[in-house]
Amino acid sequence: MNSNTNTKKKIIRLLGYGQFYIDDDVLNELNSIDNGIVKLLENKENNIDKSITTEFEKQLQLLESIVRQKGVAIGFDKIVSSDIVMPGKDITMKEARNLFKGEGIIKDMY
């Protein structure tokens, strides 16, 4: 099941940048970061300080960077359903807490 012929591409909508196809290896990398963000926000649930906010922003930027560098952009002329929606840079910490909990933004899909 690890052959390229069986690898399914997922579609990620990166708010502010469009949609991208990603493969399982990239999805696994993103999922690892996503899980780290969930832990970051859960561990300090009642105490969001500047260091937590800074680390969250750093990890969110890393997610964005990986998608943009390793994903394949889908043309704006195509309308396809997204498997995953990643928030934009303007997400508030309150919104982030609601989004990055449990399994995070990347659900068990592989």
N, CA, C and O atoms as a DFTB+ gen file, in Angstrom:
440 C
 N C O
     1  1       0.810      -1.199       0.000
     2  2       0.000       0.000       0.000
     3  2       0.848       1.257       0.000
     4  3       0.301       2.357      -0.066
     5  1       2.143       1.134       0.071
     6  2       3.021       2.294       0.062
     7  2       3.431       2.724      -1.342
     8  3       4.145       3.715      -1.497
     9  1       2.995       2.002      -2.360
    10  2       3.395       2.380      -3.718
    11  2       2.702       3.665      -4.132
    12  3       1.621       3.993      -3.643
    13  1       3.340       4.379      -5.035
    14  2       2.796       5.661      -5.479
    15  2       1.458       5.516      -6.175
    16  3       0.657       6.451      -6.180
    17  1       1.200       4.332      -6.773
    18  2      -0.067       4.153      -7.464
    19  2      -1.233       4.079      -6.494
    20  3      -2.372       4.350      -6.876
    21  1      -0.966       3.715      -5.241
    22  2      -2.036       3.629      -4.254
    23  2      -2.134       4.868      -3.379
    24  3      -3.046       4.969      -2.559
    25  1      -1.225       5.802      -3.534
    26  2      -1.237       7.005      -2.723
    27  2      -2.330       7.940      -3.227
    28  3      -2.357       8.319      -4.398
    29  1      -3.220       8.297      -2.328
    30  2      -4.278       9.232      -2.691
    31  2      -3.852      10.627      -2.286
    32  3      -3.253      10.825      -1.229
    33  1      -4.159      11.571      -3.116
    34  2      -3.872      12.970      -2.817
    35  2      -5.028      13.550      -2.020
    36  3      -6.194      13.253      -2.278
    37  1      -4.685      14.377      -1.054
    38  2      -5.678      15.115      -0.295
    39  2      -5.641      16.555      -0.768
    40  3      -4.638      17.024      -1.304
    41  1      -6.742      17.241      -0.564
    42  2      -6.825      18.642      -0.964
    43  2      -6.920      19.503       0.290
    44  3      -7.807      19.324       1.125
    45  1      -5.991      20.430       0.397
    46  2      -5.979      21.367       1.512
    47  2      -6.304      22.756       0.992
    48  3      -5.723      23.222       0.012
    49  1      -7.242      23.409       1.664
    50  2      -7.516      24.822       1.384
    51  2      -6.742      25.617       2.413
    52  3      -6.966      25.497       3.617
    53  1      -5.840      26.419       1.922
    54  2      -5.033      27.286       2.769
    55  2      -5.633      28.681       2.638
    56  3      -5.436      29.363       1.632
    57  1      -6.368      29.096       3.671
    58  2      -7.087      30.370       3.584
    59  2      -6.137      31.505       3.232
    60  3      -5.109      31.704       3.880
    61  1      -6.498      32.233       2.206
    62  2      -5.679      33.340       1.732
    63  2      -4.759      32.955       0.578
    64  3      -4.172      33.830      -0.059
    65  1      -4.625      31.649       0.300
    66  2      -3.694      31.208      -0.743
    67  2      -4.290      30.237      -1.753
    68  3      -3.694      30.023      -2.808
    69  1      -5.429      29.651      -1.472
    70  2      -6.032      28.721      -2.409
    71  2      -5.921      27.279      -1.955
    72  3      -5.713      26.990      -0.777
    73  1      -6.064      26.378      -2.924
    74  2      -6.064      24.953      -2.626
    75  2      -4.813      24.274      -3.181
    76  3      -4.221      24.715      -4.166
    77  1      -4.434      23.181      -2.509
    78  2      -3.233      22.434      -2.884
    79  2      -3.493      20.945      -2.747
    80  3      -4.165      20.500      -1.817
    81  1      -2.942      20.171      -3.699
    82  2      -2.907      18.721      -3.546
    83  2      -1.700      18.388      -2.696
    84  3      -0.628      18.960      -2.892
    85  1      -1.860      17.460      -1.742
    86  2      -0.724      16.969      -0.974
    87  2      -0.784      15.450      -0.939
    88  3      -1.861      14.860      -1.029
    89  1       0.380      14.819      -0.808
    90  2       0.408      13.362      -0.725
    91  2       0.465      12.919       0.741
    92  3       0.505      13.750       1.648
    93  1       0.467      11.603       0.960
    94  2       0.430      11.054       2.316
    95  2       1.634      11.450       3.154
    96  3       1.498      11.696       4.352
    97  1       2.813      11.515       2.541
    98  2       4.005      11.895       3.315
    99  2       3.881      13.315       3.864
   100  3       4.222      13.574       5.018
   101  1       3.399      14.213       3.044
   102  2       3.210      15.602       3.483
   103  2       2.094      15.659       4.518
   104  3       2.197      16.392       5.502
   105  1       1.034      14.896       4.306
   106  2      -0.070      14.860       5.267
   107  2       0.424      14.389       6.633
   108  3       0.031      14.945       7.658
   109  1       1.274      13.379       6.654
   110  2       1.834      12.893       7.919
   111  2       2.663      13.974       8.605
   112  3       2.585      14.143       9.822
   113  1       3.451      14.699       7.829
   114  2       4.267      15.791       8.375
   115  2       3.372      16.884       8.966
   116  3       3.627      17.378      10.064
   117  1       2.335      17.250       8.237
   118  2       1.399      18.271       8.708
   119  2       0.653      17.799       9.948
   120  3       0.435      18.574      10.879
   121  1       0.262      16.527       9.960
   122  2      -0.472      15.978      11.094
   123  2       0.366      16.026      12.372
   124  3      -0.160      16.292      13.453
   125  1       1.648      15.774      12.249
   126  2       2.547      15.825      13.397
   127  2       2.583      17.241      13.991
   128  3       2.522      17.411      15.209
   129  1       2.680      18.238      13.131
   130  2       2.698      19.636      13.579
   131  2       1.339      20.002      14.167
   132  3       1.265      20.657      15.207
   133  1       0.276      19.586      13.511
   134  2      -1.087      19.820      13.977
   135  2      -1.266      19.256      15.389
   136  3      -1.817      19.930      16.259
   137  1      -0.805      18.033      15.616
   138  2      -0.917      17.421      16.943
   139  2      -0.117      18.207      17.980
   140  3      -0.538      18.333      19.130
   141  1       1.036      18.734      17.572
   142  2       1.835      19.564      18.475
   143  2       1.119      20.846      18.857
   144  3       1.201      21.293      20.001
   145  1       0.420      21.433      17.907
   146  2      -0.347      22.658      18.193
   147  2      -1.468      22.354      19.175
   148  3      -1.719      23.127      20.099
   149  1      -2.149      21.213      18.971
   150  2      -3.214      20.816      19.893
   151  2      -2.658      20.717      21.311
   152  3      -3.259      21.237      22.252
   153  1      -1.525      20.059      21.466
   154  2      -0.912      19.903      22.794
   155  2      -0.492      21.253      23.368
   156  3      -0.671      21.507      24.559
   157  1       0.059      22.105      22.534
   158  2       0.478      23.434      22.983
   159  2      -0.693      24.206      23.574
   160  3      -0.575      24.815      24.637
   161  1      -1.815      24.175      22.880
   162  2      -2.974      24.944      23.318
   163  2      -3.724      24.269      24.466
   164  3      -4.326      24.955      25.291
   165  1      -3.696      22.946      24.530
   166  2      -4.359      22.235      25.629
   167  2      -3.588      22.378      26.922
   168  3      -4.195      22.530      27.982
   169  1      -2.272      22.334      26.864
   170  2      -1.449      22.384      28.069
   171  2      -1.577      23.702      28.810
   172  3      -1.391      23.754      30.025
   173  1      -1.887      24.744      28.104
   174  2      -1.979      26.070      28.720
   175  2      -3.382      26.630      28.547
   176  3      -3.564      27.816      28.271
   177  1      -4.361      25.766      28.712
   178  2      -5.740      26.135      28.399
   179  2      -6.207      27.411      29.082
   180  3      -6.919      28.208      28.471
   181  1      -5.831      27.618      30.312
   182  2      -6.309      28.802      31.016
   183  2      -5.273      29.917      31.086
   184  3      -5.481      30.918      31.772
   185  1      -4.174      29.749      30.389
   186  2      -3.092      30.733      30.500
   187  2      -2.406      30.922      29.147
   188  3      -1.353      30.336      28.894
   189  1      -2.988      31.721      28.299
   190  2      -2.365      32.021      27.006
   191  2      -1.501      33.257      27.194
   192  3      -2.007      34.371      27.334
   193  1      -0.198      33.045      27.195
   194  2       0.712      34.179      27.320
   195  2       1.428      34.403      25.992
   196  3       1.192      33.692      25.015
   197  1       2.291      35.385      25.975
   198  2       2.973      35.757      24.739
   199  2       3.810      34.614      24.175
   200  3       3.884      34.460      22.956
   201  1       4.440      33.810      25.028
   202  2       5.271      32.713      24.524
   203  2       4.426      31.651      23.824
   204  3       4.860      31.072      22.827
   205  1       3.222      31.391      24.338
   206  2       2.319      30.427      23.703
   207  2       1.852      30.983      22.357
   208  3       1.839      30.271      21.353
   209  1       1.473      32.249      22.346
   210  2       1.024      32.893      21.106
   211  2       2.134      32.880      20.063
   212  3       1.883      32.581      18.896
   213  1       3.341      33.196      20.468
   214  2       4.481      33.216      19.548
   215  2       4.749      31.830      18.982
   216  3       4.977      31.686      17.781
   217  1       4.724      30.815      19.827
   218  2       4.964      29.444      19.362
   219  2       3.842      28.986      18.439
   220  3       4.104      28.327      17.433
   221  1       2.604      29.322      18.762
   222  2       1.483      28.974      17.897
   223  2       1.660      29.605      16.519
   224  3       1.508      28.928      15.503
   225  1       1.979      30.885      16.481
   226  2       2.166      31.575      15.205
   227  2       3.299      30.950      14.398
   228  3       3.205      30.832      13.176
   229  1       4.363      30.552      15.076
   230  2       5.492      29.898      14.416
   231  2       5.061      28.567      13.792
   232  3       5.424      28.265      12.655
   233  1       4.296      27.784      14.532
   234  2       3.852      26.479      14.031
   235  2       2.828      26.632      12.903
   236  3       2.834      25.853      11.949
   237  1       1.962      27.618      13.008
   238  2       0.992      27.883      11.944
   239  2       1.722      28.286      10.664
   240  3       1.354      27.849       9.574
   241  1       2.749      29.112      10.794
   242  2       3.563      29.519       9.646
   243  2       4.258      28.299       9.033
   244  3       4.379      28.201       7.812
   245  1       4.711      27.378       9.874
   246  2       5.350      26.164       9.383
   247  2       4.371      25.311       8.587
   248  3       4.725      24.791       7.529
   249  1       3.153      25.161       9.077
   250  2       2.127      24.428       8.328
   251  2       1.923      25.054       6.952
   252  3       1.913      24.363       5.933
   253  1       1.763      26.361       6.941
   254  2       1.554      27.095       5.682
   255  2       2.721      26.899       4.730
   256  3       2.528      26.645       3.541
   257  1       3.911      27.016       5.250
   258  2       5.113      26.893       4.435
   259  2       5.228      25.502       3.803
   260  3       5.561      25.377       2.625
   261  1       4.955      24.476       4.579
   262  2       5.035      23.107       4.062
   263  2       4.018      22.898       2.952
   264  3       4.344      22.326       1.912
   265  1       2.793      23.355       3.161
   266  2       1.754      23.204       2.139
   267  2       2.161      23.926       0.860
   268  3       2.034      23.371      -0.232
   269  1       2.642      25.144       0.983
   270  2       2.996      25.929      -0.202
   271  2       4.221      25.372      -0.922
   272  3       4.300      25.441      -2.148
   273  1       5.184      24.815      -0.167
   274  2       6.406      24.301      -0.790
   275  2       6.248      22.882      -1.332
   276  3       6.783      22.560      -2.392
   277  1       5.518      22.037      -0.611
   278  2       5.441      20.627      -0.987
   279  2       4.142      20.242      -1.669
   280  3       4.036      19.165      -2.256
   281  1       3.157      21.122      -1.591
   282  2       1.886      20.851      -2.248
   283  2       1.913      21.317      -3.693
   284  3       2.803      22.054      -4.117
   285  1       0.918      20.867      -4.431
   286  2       0.765      21.280      -5.828
   287  2      -0.478      22.157      -5.897
   288  3      -1.588      21.708      -5.611
   289  1      -0.276      23.409      -6.281
   290  2      -1.387      24.365      -6.328
   291  2      -2.447      23.921      -7.324
   292  3      -2.140      23.427      -8.409
   293  1      -3.686      24.106      -6.934
   294  2      -4.824      23.827      -7.806
   295  2      -5.257      25.160      -8.391
   296  3      -5.423      26.135      -7.659
   297  1      -5.436      25.207      -9.675
   298  2      -5.815      26.449     -10.339
   299  2      -7.108      27.028      -9.800
   300  3      -8.015      26.294      -9.406
   301  1      -7.187      28.340      -9.785
   302  2      -8.374      29.016      -9.280
   303  2      -9.594      28.772     -10.173
   304  3     -10.727      29.038      -9.772
   305  1      -9.353      28.265     -11.380
   306  2     -10.448      27.984     -12.293
   307  2     -11.131      26.653     -11.994
   308  3     -12.160      26.342     -12.595
   309  1     -10.575      25.863     -11.076
   310  2     -11.154      24.570     -10.709
   311  2     -11.886      24.695      -9.386
   312  3     -11.413      25.338      -8.449
   313  1     -13.053      24.063      -9.332
   314  2     -13.833      24.048      -8.105
   315  2     -13.841      22.617      -7.592
   316  3     -14.442      21.728      -8.195
   317  1     -13.159      22.408      -6.460
   318  2     -13.093      21.082      -5.855
   319  2     -13.318      21.209      -4.352
   320  3     -13.039      22.245      -3.748
   321  1     -13.822      20.144      -3.773
   322  2     -14.067      20.125      -2.332
   323  2     -12.756      19.890      -1.587
   324  3     -11.940      19.067      -2.001
   325  1     -12.561      20.607      -0.501
   326  2     -11.345      20.468       0.289
   327  2     -11.525      19.386       1.359
   328  3     -12.590      19.268       1.967
   329  1     -10.466      18.600       1.578
   330  2     -10.461      17.614       2.651
   331  2     -10.118      18.270       3.984
   332  3     -10.605      17.853       5.035
   333  1      -9.273      19.305       3.933
   334  2      -8.785      19.991       5.126
   335  2      -8.793      21.488       4.838
   336  3      -8.430      21.919       3.743
   337  1      -9.209      22.276       5.826
   338  2      -9.145      23.727       5.700
   339  2      -8.208      24.234       6.788
   340  3      -8.438      24.019       7.978
   341  1      -7.144      24.914       6.355
   342  2      -6.180      25.487       7.297
   343  2      -6.485      26.966       7.484
   344  3      -6.745      27.679       6.515
   345  1      -6.452      27.425       8.731
   346  2      -6.761      28.839       8.988
   347  2      -5.687      29.766       8.446
   348  3      -4.550      29.365       8.198
   349  1      -6.081      31.003       8.274
   350  2      -5.138      32.032       7.849
   351  2      -4.395      32.616       9.033
   352  3      -4.661      32.271      10.184
   353  1      -3.467      33.499       8.737
   354  2      -2.625      34.133       9.759
   355  2      -3.419      34.996      10.728
   356  3      -2.948      35.288      11.827
   357  1      -4.613      35.405      10.335
   358  2      -5.394      36.312      11.160
   359  2      -6.258      35.604      12.206
   360  3      -7.089      36.246      12.849
   361  1      -6.079      34.310      12.384
   362  2      -6.859      33.566      13.374
   363  2      -6.528      34.076      14.785
   364  3      -5.369      34.334      15.109
   365  1      -7.555      34.214      15.603
   366  2      -7.332      34.637      16.985
   367  2      -7.000      33.410      17.829
   368  3      -7.252      32.281      17.407
   369  1      -6.445      33.620      19.002
   370  2      -6.133      32.501      19.878
   371  2      -7.408      31.797      20.334
   372  3      -7.409      30.579      20.513
   373  1      -8.479      32.537      20.522
   374  2      -9.754      31.922      20.897
   375  2     -10.246      31.009      19.776
   376  3     -10.684      29.887      20.033
   377  1     -10.175      31.487      18.541
   378  2     -10.575      30.665      17.394
   379  2      -9.656      29.450      17.268
   380  3     -10.112      28.345      16.975
   381  1      -8.377      29.662      17.490
   382  2      -7.401      28.570      17.393
   383  2      -7.718      27.475      18.396
   384  3      -7.651      26.291      18.068
   385  1      -8.060      27.863      19.608
   386  2      -8.424      26.890      20.650
   387  2      -9.603      26.037      20.236
   388  3      -9.630      24.834      20.496
   389  1     -10.588      26.664      19.585
   390  2     -11.772      25.929      19.143
   391  2     -11.471      25.009      17.970
   392  3     -12.122      23.977      17.802
   393  1     -10.503      25.371      17.172
   394  2     -10.158      24.609      15.980
   395  2      -9.136      23.511      16.269
   396  3      -9.289      22.378      15.813
   397  1      -8.100      23.851      17.023
   398  2      -7.014      22.918      17.313
   399  2      -7.272      22.218      18.641
   400  3      -6.626      22.505      19.650
   401  1      -8.222      21.302      18.620
   402  2      -8.503      20.493      19.807
   403  2      -8.863      19.094      19.337
   404  3      -9.187      18.889      18.167
   405  1      -8.806      18.138      20.243
   406  2      -9.085      16.756      19.859
   407  2      -8.057      16.284      18.852
   408  3      -6.866      16.209      19.154
   409  1      -8.521      15.967      17.658
   410  2      -7.619      15.540      16.587
   411  2      -6.990      16.715      15.831
   412  3      -6.128      16.516      14.975
   413  1      -7.418      17.919      16.147
   414  2      -6.897      19.084      15.432
   415  2      -7.605      19.273      14.105
   416  3      -8.736      18.824      13.919
   417  1      -6.924      19.945      13.185
   418  2      -7.555      20.208      11.877
   419  2      -7.391      19.036      10.917
   420  3      -8.107      18.937       9.921
   421  1      -6.446      18.147      11.221
   422  2      -6.232      16.994      10.362
   423  2      -6.767      15.761      11.077
   424  3      -6.138      15.210      11.979
   425  1      -7.935      15.358      10.645
   426  2      -8.602      14.192      11.247
   427  2      -7.956      12.919      10.709
   428  3      -7.214      12.949       9.727
   429  1      -8.245      11.820      11.358
   430  2      -7.691      10.524      10.947
   431  2      -8.295      10.133       9.596
   432  3      -9.387       9.568       9.531
   433  1      -7.565      10.445       8.518
   434  2      -8.089      10.161       7.186
   435  2      -7.171       9.279       6.355
   436  3      -7.342       9.159       5.142
   437  1      -6.213       8.672       7.003
   438  2      -5.326       7.800       6.230
   439  2      -5.068       6.527       6.968
   440  3      -4.341       5.664       6.475
